[in-house]
Amino acid sequence: MKDKLKTMFTRNIGMKLVSVAIAFFVWIAIINFSNPKVTKTISGIPIAQRNADLVNTENKTYVTDSAKTVTIRIYGSRSDIQNITEEDFEAYIDFREMSSVYAVPVHVDLKKDKNQTDIEITKQSLTMVTGKIEESEEGRRDVKVQISGVPENYFAKCTYQSSYWLNVTGSNNAINSISNLVANVDLKESTESVNALDVTLTAVDRNGKEVDLTDVKLSQPTIEVNILVLPVENKNVVLVPELTTIAGRVVNYDKIDWTRTVPLAAEREVLDRIDQIVVTYKKTDLYEDVVESAFSIGRFLPDNVYVAAATDTISILIPVEKEGDKPFEVRTATITVRNLAETLKYTFSNETVSFSARDLSDILQEITESDLNLYVDLSDITEPGLVEIQLRSQLPNVDDDLREDGVKVPILVELIPDETENNPGGNDNPGGNDNQGGDNQPGGDNGET
């Protein structure tokens, strides 16, 4: 039995060895065909610092003139490296290895939680970081909160942040490259308000581009914020004007739109109670042809109501035009007499009255005598005699001018004769006074019978 087994394994041993070799190479070919070895480039791996306290002392800081990230090329089975990214590697420099010329080697390792041990780094864009030791400086930078991911028809506002500025420490160039610090909050389309959210800070330059903070130390890396999220609705804001001009100028109110549609944000029950917002708008000593005014409405809004826009100001164009002056000579017979006592009658002393009206030139061109609606009010006259009564107009601007210029009309006021004394018999007297020129009665033939 033993001889048979020996014969089985030793007979044609050359052929057997060749068969095994062929099988091995076939197996290798199949493996390489189904899961071949490939290369892949990984870029943007940030370079961390280890033992930085050895060089970044109280008054000194290490400033590198090398790149802050490294690019590598890796080699391995396609199945092992196809899903590998820069986050699977860690790159670092260790200041314990710094040379006398301040050069530090760059190490790149696959993170320990990865099982692809057969992955090989074949090329590395940066093998050595160079730099220098500079005096450390300190500066102060503002902290701004930027909110993104706000859902449509909602408004988000930062109502609290734990710090509005922070100290930054580093080289002069590093500090000067920072315009301000930013706390980026992504709401991810959530409609819920957020409180006590801890946000990591980034830095940006004056163009809004992010600045690397490797060589800069912040007095604290994060801040705490509260974000209020509110629904938004468009509401009308109505401005009530209180405008004054210099002499010789008039505001053309007809050309001004005093209503604006503004997106307002508040709790739902508050929005439902708001019909419109009425705001008094004051402007004095207007004189330019067109006054463009940016008017802030935020301070006039109810508590906890916000303008859901980049700014809470609205722009108003106020046309200020030169006044015109137009002379009028009006027949007193066209002047209405109001509130004359029943026992009195009147007679205009003059057939005409002259005055000038001031208003916008184009408006004056259209005004006629009948448009003035002139009248006098005799409500204060109780006794007969010659009186001078202020002339009034139903046109506002013209009426203001008449009062300022003191245009008065002389009127003779007389008692109406007692008809029973003239006609003791009580018979009708056709010659009596049938036209007394009473209340709301035009002067007719100067108010006489």
C-alpha positions as CSV (number, residue, x, y, z in Angstrom):
1,M,0.0,0.0,0.0
2,K,2.8,2.3,0.9
3,D,4.6,1.5,-2.3
4,K,1.5,2.3,-4.3
5,L,1.2,5.7,-2.7
6,K,4.8,6.5,-3.3
7,T,4.5,5.4,-6.9
8,M,1.4,7.6,-7.3
9,F,3.2,10.8,-6.2
10,T,6.6,10.1,-7.8
11,R,5.5,8.9,-11.2
12,N,5.7,11.7,-13.8
13,I,6.7,14.2,-11.1
14,G,7.8,16.6,-13.7
15,M,4.5,16.8,-15.3
16,K,2.8,17.2,-12.0
17,L,5.1,20.1,-11.1
18,V,4.4,21.8,-14.4
19,S,0.6,21.3,-13.8
20,V,0.9,23.0,-10.4
21,A,2.8,25.9,-11.8
22,I,0.3,26.3,-14.6
23,A,-2.6,26.2,-12.1
24,F,-0.9,28.8,-10.0
25,F,-0.3,31.2,-12.9
26,V,-3.9,30.7,-14.1
27,W,-5.1,31.5,-10.6
28,I,-3.0,34.7,-10.5
29,A,-4.3,35.7,-13.9
30,I,-7.9,35.2,-12.8
31,I,-7.3,37.2,-9.6
32,N,-5.6,40.0,-11.6
33,F,-8.4,40.0,-14.2
34,S,-11.2,40.2,-11.7
35,N,-9.5,42.4,-9.1
36,P,-6.4,44.0,-10.7
37,K,-3.8,46.2,-9.1
38,V,-4.5,49.9,-9.9
39,T,-3.1,53.3,-8.8
40,K,-5.1,56.2,-7.5
41,T,-4.2,59.9,-6.7
42,I,-5.5,61.3,-3.5
43,S,-5.2,65.1,-3.0
44,G,-6.0,67.7,-0.3
45,I,-4.8,65.7,2.7
46,P,-4.3,68.4,5.5
47,I,-1.0,68.4,7.3
48,A,-1.4,68.5,11.1
49,Q,1.3,69.5,13.5
50,R,2.5,67.4,16.4
51,N,4.4,68.7,19.4
52,A,3.9,72.3,18.2
53,D,4.5,73.6,21.7
54,L,8.2,73.0,21.1
55,V,8.3,75.9,18.7
56,N,5.2,77.9,19.3
57,T,6.2,79.4,22.6
58,E,4.7,82.6,24.2
59,N,6.6,85.0,21.9
60,K,7.6,82.7,19.0
61,T,5.7,80.9,16.3
62,Y,6.6,78.6,13.5
63,V,5.7,80.0,10.0
64,T,5.8,77.6,7.1
65,D,6.3,78.7,3.5
66,S,5.2,75.2,2.3
67,A,1.8,73.9,1.2
68,K,-0.7,73.1,4.0
69,T,-1.9,69.9,2.2
70,V,-0.2,67.0,0.5
71,T,-1.1,64.8,-2.5
72,I,-0.2,61.1,-2.7
73,R,-0.4,58.3,-5.2
74,I,-1.4,54.9,-3.9
75,Y,-1.2,51.3,-5.4
76,G,-3.3,48.3,-4.5
77,S,-6.2,46.1,-5.4
78,R,-9.0,47.9,-7.1
79,S,-11.5,46.6,-4.5
80,D,-9.3,48.0,-1.7
81,I,-8.7,51.5,-3.0
82,Q,-11.7,52.4,-5.1
83,N,-13.6,53.9,-2.1
84,I,-10.5,55.4,-0.4
85,T,-10.5,59.2,0.0
86,E,-8.3,61.9,1.6
87,E,-10.2,61.4,4.9
88,D,-8.8,57.9,5.2
89,F,-5.2,59.2,5.5
90,E,-3.5,61.4,8.1
91,A,-0.6,63.6,7.3
92,Y,1.5,65.3,9.9
93,I,4.8,66.9,10.8
94,D,6.5,66.3,14.2
95,F,8.5,69.2,15.5
96,R,10.7,66.8,17.4
97,E,12.2,65.9,14.0
98,M,12.8,69.6,13.0
99,S,16.3,70.2,11.6
100,S,18.6,73.2,12.4
101,V,17.3,74.9,9.3
102,Y,13.7,74.5,10.5
103,A,12.8,71.7,8.0
104,V,10.4,69.0,9.2
105,P,9.6,65.7,7.3
106,V,6.0,65.1,6.2
107,H,4.5,61.7,7.2
108,V,1.4,60.2,5.5
109,D,-0.2,57.1,7.0
110,L,-3.4,55.2,6.4
111,K,-5.6,55.6,9.4
112,K,-5.4,52.7,11.8
113,D,-9.1,51.9,11.5
114,K,-8.6,50.9,7.9
115,N,-8.0,47.2,7.1
116,Q,-6.5,47.6,3.6
117,T,-2.9,46.9,4.8
118,D,-1.7,46.0,1.3
119,I,-2.2,49.6,0.1
120,E,1.1,51.2,-0.8
121,I,1.9,54.9,-1.1
122,T,4.1,55.2,-4.1
123,K,4.4,58.9,-4.5
124,Q,4.1,62.0,-2.2
125,S,3.9,65.6,-3.4
126,L,5.5,67.0,-0.3
127,T,8.1,65.2,1.8
128,M,9.5,68.1,3.7
129,V,8.0,71.3,5.2
130,T,10.3,74.3,5.5
131,G,9.7,77.4,7.5
132,K,11.1,79.8,10.0
133,I,10.6,81.0,13.6
134,E,9.1,84.5,13.8
135,E,7.9,86.8,16.6
136,S,4.4,85.9,17.7
137,E,1.8,88.7,17.6
138,E,-1.8,89.0,18.8
139,G,-4.8,90.7,17.2
140,R,-8.5,91.0,17.6
141,R,-11.0,89.9,15.0
142,D,-14.8,90.2,14.8
143,V,-16.9,87.0,14.8
144,K,-19.8,86.9,12.4
145,V,-22.5,84.3,12.2
146,Q,-23.5,83.1,8.7
147,I,-26.7,81.0,8.3
148,S,-27.4,78.7,5.3
149,G,-29.9,76.0,4.5
150,V,-32.9,78.2,5.4
151,P,-36.2,76.7,4.1
152,E,-38.2,78.6,1.5
153,N,-40.6,81.2,3.0
154,Y,-38.7,81.2,6.3
155,F,-36.4,83.6,8.0
156,A,-33.5,82.8,10.3
157,K,-31.8,85.2,12.6
158,C,-29.0,84.8,15.2
159,T,-30.4,86.1,18.5
160,Y,-27.4,85.2,20.6
161,Q,-23.7,84.5,20.1
162,S,-21.3,83.9,23.0
163,S,-18.5,86.0,21.5
164,Y,-18.5,88.9,19.1
165,W,-14.8,89.1,18.8
166,L,-11.8,86.9,19.7
167,N,-8.0,87.2,20.0
168,V,-5.9,85.5,17.3
169,T,-2.2,84.8,17.8
170,G,0.4,84.1,15.1
171,S,2.8,85.8,12.7
172,N,2.2,89.2,11.4
173,N,1.4,88.0,7.9
174,A,-0.9,85.3,9.2
175,I,-2.9,87.7,11.4
176,N,-3.1,90.4,8.7
177,S,-4.5,87.8,6.2
178,I,-7.6,87.3,8.4
179,S,-10.4,89.8,7.9
180,N,-12.8,88.2,10.4
181,L,-13.8,84.9,11.9
182,V,-17.0,83.1,10.8
183,A,-19.4,80.7,12.5
184,N,-21.1,78.9,9.7
185,V,-24.5,77.4,10.7
186,D,-26.3,75.1,8.2
187,L,-30.0,74.6,9.1
188,K,-30.4,71.9,6.5
189,E,-33.9,73.1,5.6
190,S,-35.1,72.7,9.2
191,T,-38.0,75.0,10.4
192,E,-37.1,74.6,14.1
193,S,-35.2,77.2,16.1
194,V,-31.9,76.1,17.6
195,N,-30.4,77.1,21.0
196,A,-27.0,76.6,22.5
197,L,-25.4,75.3,19.3
198,D,-21.6,75.0,19.4
199,V,-20.1,76.1,16.1
200,T,-16.5,75.7,15.0
201,L,-14.9,78.9,13.7
202,T,-13.3,79.5,10.3
203,A,-11.4,82.5,9.1
204,V,-11.9,84.5,5.8
205,D,-9.9,87.2,4.2
206,R,-11.3,90.5,3.0
207,N,-12.5,88.8,-0.3
208,G,-14.4,86.2,1.6
209,K,-12.0,83.4,0.8
210,E,-11.3,80.9,3.6
211,V,-7.9,81.3,5.4
212,D,-5.9,78.4,6.7
213,L,-5.6,78.5,10.5
214,T,-2.7,76.1,10.8
215,D,-0.2,78.8,11.8
216,V,-2.8,80.8,13.8
217,K,-4.1,80.2,17.3
218,L,-7.6,81.3,18.4
219,S,-8.4,82.2,21.9
220,Q,-11.2,79.7,21.6
221,P,-12.0,77.4,18.6
222,T,-15.8,77.6,18.8
223,I,-18.7,79.8,19.9
224,E,-22.2,79.1,21.1
225,V,-25.2,80.5,19.1
226,N,-29.0,80.7,19.3
227,I,-30.8,80.7,15.9
228,L,-34.4,81.9,15.6
229,V,-36.4,80.4,12.7
230,L,-39.7,82.2,11.7
231,P,-42.2,82.0,8.9
232,V,-42.4,84.9,6.4
233,E,-45.3,86.8,4.8
234,N,-45.5,89.9,2.6
235,K,-47.2,92.8,4.4
236,N,-47.9,96.4,3.3
237,V,-45.9,99.2,5.0
238,V,-47.8,102.5,4.6
239,L,-45.8,105.7,5.2
240,V,-47.6,108.7,6.5
241,P,-45.6,111.8,5.3
242,E,-44.7,114.8,7.3
243,L,-42.6,116.8,4.9
244,T,-41.5,120.4,4.8
245,T,-39.7,122.3,2.1
246,I,-37.7,125.5,1.8
247,A,-39.4,128.6,0.5
248,G,-40.2,128.4,-3.2
249,R,-40.4,124.6,-3.3
250,V,-43.3,122.2,-3.1
251,V,-43.5,118.4,-2.8
252,N,-45.5,116.7,-5.6
253,Y,-47.3,114.2,-3.4
254,D,-49.1,112.7,-6.4
255,K,-45.9,111.2,-7.8
256,I,-45.0,109.4,-4.6
257,D,-45.9,105.8,-3.7
258,W,-46.3,105.7,0.0
259,T,-47.0,101.9,0.2
260,R,-44.3,99.3,0.1
261,T,-44.7,95.5,0.2
262,V,-42.1,94.1,2.7
263,P,-41.5,90.5,3.8
264,L,-42.0,90.3,7.5
265,A,-41.0,87.4,9.8
266,A,-42.7,86.6,13.1
267,E,-44.5,83.8,14.9
268,R,-47.5,82.6,13.0
269,E,-50.1,84.1,15.3
270,V,-48.4,87.4,15.2
271,L,-48.3,87.5,11.4
272,D,-52.0,86.6,11.3
273,R,-52.8,89.7,13.4
274,I,-50.8,92.1,11.1
275,D,-52.9,93.8,8.4
276,Q,-50.4,96.5,7.6
277,I,-47.7,98.6,9.3
278,V,-48.3,102.4,9.4
279,V,-45.1,104.4,9.9
280,T,-44.7,108.2,10.1
281,Y,-42.1,109.5,7.7
282,K,-40.5,112.8,8.5
283,K,-38.2,114.9,6.3
284,T,-37.5,118.6,6.7
285,D,-36.0,121.4,4.5
286,L,-36.4,119.6,1.2
287,Y,-34.9,121.5,-1.7
288,E,-33.4,119.2,-4.3
289,D,-35.3,118.4,-7.5
290,V,-35.6,114.7,-6.4
291,V,-34.7,113.6,-2.9
292,E,-33.8,109.9,-2.7
293,S,-34.0,108.8,0.9
294,A,-33.2,105.4,2.5
295,F,-35.7,105.0,5.3
296,S,-35.2,102.3,8.0
297,I,-38.5,100.7,9.1
298,G,-37.0,98.1,11.5
299,R,-37.3,100.3,14.5
300,F,-41.0,101.0,13.9
301,L,-42.0,97.3,13.8
302,P,-43.7,95.6,16.7
303,D,-41.6,93.6,19.1
304,N,-40.3,90.3,17.7
305,V,-41.2,91.2,14.2
306,Y,-38.3,91.4,11.7
307,V,-37.8,92.4,8.1
308,A,-36.9,89.2,6.2
309,A,-34.5,90.8,3.8
310,A,-30.8,91.7,3.6
311,T,-31.7,95.2,4.9
312,D,-34.6,96.8,6.7
313,T,-34.5,100.0,4.7
314,I,-36.7,101.1,1.8
315,S,-35.9,103.8,-0.8
316,I,-38.2,106.7,-1.4
317,L,-38.0,109.2,-4.3
318,I,-39.5,112.5,-3.3
319,P,-40.0,114.9,-6.2
320,V,-39.5,118.5,-5.0
321,E,-40.5,121.1,-7.6
322,K,-40.4,124.8,-7.8
323,E,-43.5,126.7,-7.0
324,G,-45.3,128.6,-9.6
325,D,-47.2,131.9,-9.1
326,K,-50.5,132.6,-10.9
327,P,-52.5,135.8,-10.6
328,F,-56.3,135.6,-10.3
329,E,-59.0,138.3,-10.5
330,V,-62.3,136.7,-9.4
331,R,-65.8,138.1,-9.5
332,T,-67.1,138.3,-6.0
333,A,-70.5,137.0,-7.3
334,T,-68.8,133.5,-7.6
335,I,-67.7,133.5,-4.0
336,T,-69.9,131.3,-1.7
337,V,-71.0,132.7,1.6
338,R,-71.3,130.3,4.4
339,N,-73.0,130.4,7.9
340,L,-74.7,133.8,7.6
341,A,-77.2,134.5,10.4
342,E,-80.9,134.4,9.3
343,T,-81.5,138.0,10.4
344,L,-78.7,139.3,8.2
345,K,-78.0,140.0,4.6
346,Y,-74.8,140.8,2.8
347,T,-73.4,142.8,0.0
348,F,-69.9,142.5,-1.5
349,S,-68.3,146.0,-1.5
350,N,-66.2,145.2,-4.6
351,E,-67.2,143.4,-7.8
352,T,-63.8,141.6,-8.0
353,V,-61.0,140.4,-5.7
354,S,-57.4,139.9,-6.8
355,F,-54.8,137.5,-5.5
356,S,-52.0,135.2,-6.5
357,A,-51.9,131.4,-6.0
358,R,-48.7,129.4,-5.6
359,D,-48.4,125.7,-6.4
360,L,-46.6,123.4,-8.8
361,S,-46.2,125.1,-12.1
362,D,-47.9,122.3,-14.1
363,I,-50.8,122.2,-11.6
364,L,-51.3,126.0,-11.8
365,Q,-51.6,125.8,-15.6
366,E,-54.7,123.6,-15.3
367,I,-56.4,125.5,-12.4
368,T,-59.3,127.7,-13.5
369,E,-61.4,130.2,-11.5
370,S,-64.2,127.6,-10.9
371,D,-61.6,125.0,-9.6
372,L,-60.8,127.3,-6.7
373,N,-64.2,126.9,-5.0
374,L,-63.7,130.2,-3.1
375,Y,-65.8,130.9,-0.1
376,V,-66.1,133.1,3.0
377,D,-67.3,132.0,6.4
378,L,-69.6,134.6,8.3
379,S,-70.3,132.4,11.3
380,D,-68.6,134.9,13.6
381,I,-70.6,137.9,12.3
382,T,-73.7,138.7,14.5
383,E,-74.0,142.4,14.0
384,P,-74.5,144.6,10.9
385,G,-71.6,146.6,9.6
386,L,-68.7,146.7,7.1
387,V,-66.4,143.6,7.7
388,E,-63.4,142.1,6.1
389,I,-63.5,138.3,5.9
390,Q,-60.7,135.9,5.1
391,L,-61.0,134.5,1.6
392,R,-60.8,130.6,1.6
393,S,-60.4,128.0,-1.1
394,Q,-61.2,124.3,-1.1
395,L,-57.9,123.6,-2.8
396,P,-55.4,122.9,0.0
397,N,-52.3,124.6,-1.4
398,V,-54.2,127.6,-2.6
399,D,-56.0,127.9,0.7
400,D,-52.7,127.9,2.5
401,D,-51.5,130.8,0.3
402,L,-54.6,132.8,0.9
403,R,-54.3,132.5,4.6
404,E,-50.6,133.3,4.6
405,D,-51.1,136.4,2.4
406,G,-54.1,137.5,4.4
407,V,-56.5,138.0,1.4
408,K,-59.6,139.5,2.8
409,V,-62.9,140.5,1.1
410,P,-64.9,143.6,2.3
411,I,-68.5,142.8,2.9
412,L,-71.4,145.1,4.0
413,V,-73.6,143.2,6.4
414,E,-77.1,144.6,7.1
415,L,-80.2,143.6,9.1
416,I,-83.1,142.2,7.1
417,P,-86.1,144.6,7.5
418,D,-89.0,143.3,9.6
419,E,-91.9,142.7,7.1
420,T,-94.6,143.1,9.7
421,E,-93.5,146.7,10.3
422,N,-93.6,147.6,6.6
423,N,-96.9,145.8,6.1
424,P,-99.2,146.2,9.1
425,G,-102.1,144.6,7.3
426,G,-100.3,141.3,7.1
427,N,-100.7,141.2,3.2
428,D,-97.9,139.8,1.1
429,N,-95.5,142.4,-0.1
430,P,-94.1,141.6,-3.6
431,G,-91.5,144.3,-3.1
432,G,-90.0,142.5,-0.1
433,N,-86.4,141.1,0.2
434,D,-86.6,137.7,-1.4
435,N,-82.8,137.3,-2.1
436,Q,-81.0,137.6,1.2
437,G,-77.7,136.0,0.1
438,G,-77.9,133.4,2.9
439,D,-75.9,130.4,3.8
440,N,-74.4,128.6,0.8
441,Q,-76.0,131.2,-1.4
442,P,-73.9,132.7,-4.1
443,G,-73.8,136.5,-4.1
444,G,-76.1,136.8,-7.1
445,D,-76.6,140.5,-7.8
446,N,-74.3,141.4,-4.9
447,G,-76.9,139.9,-2.5
448,E,-79.5,142.8,-2.9
449,T,-83.2,142.8,-3.9
